[in-house]
Amino acid sequence: MTNPLTLPFMEWARRLRFPTLFKLTAAAFAVSLLWPFDPIPFIDEIVLGLGTLLLANWKHRKQPPALPGRPHGTPPR
């Protein structure tokens, strides 16, 4: 169940692309790890949510489609 206080932030973060989302997750994790007290409320929940979004957005690159008239896997001349 999503925390209603972090939901607006997670909705915003869901629209970010992979490199930006990775940097934001790394920064939030560093803040959570390096400061013994919580400077940002719910930072642990935010890091877990960002990590979930990061793994959900981590995709393998698709192979380029084969050109018509050439068998799949045949290199171009």
Residue, then its C-alpha position, 0 to 999 in steps of 0.5 A: m500500500t502506498n503512503p499517501l504522503t509520498l504518492p505525489f512524489m512517486e507519481w512525478a518520479r514515474r515519468l522520469r527516464f532511466p538516467t535521471l531516475f538513477k541519479l535521483t535514486a542514488a542521491a536519495f540513497a546517499v542522503s539516507l545512508l550518510w546522515p544518521f537522522d532523517p533530514i527528509p521525512f519518509i526518505d527510506e520509503i522514497v528510496l524504496g519507491l525509487g528503487t522499484l521504479l528504477l527496476a521497472n524502467w530497466k529494459h533491454r534494448k530492442q534489436p533493430p527490425a530486419l529490413p525487407g528482402r533480407p533474412h534476419g541476421t544477415p549483415p548489410r553490405 
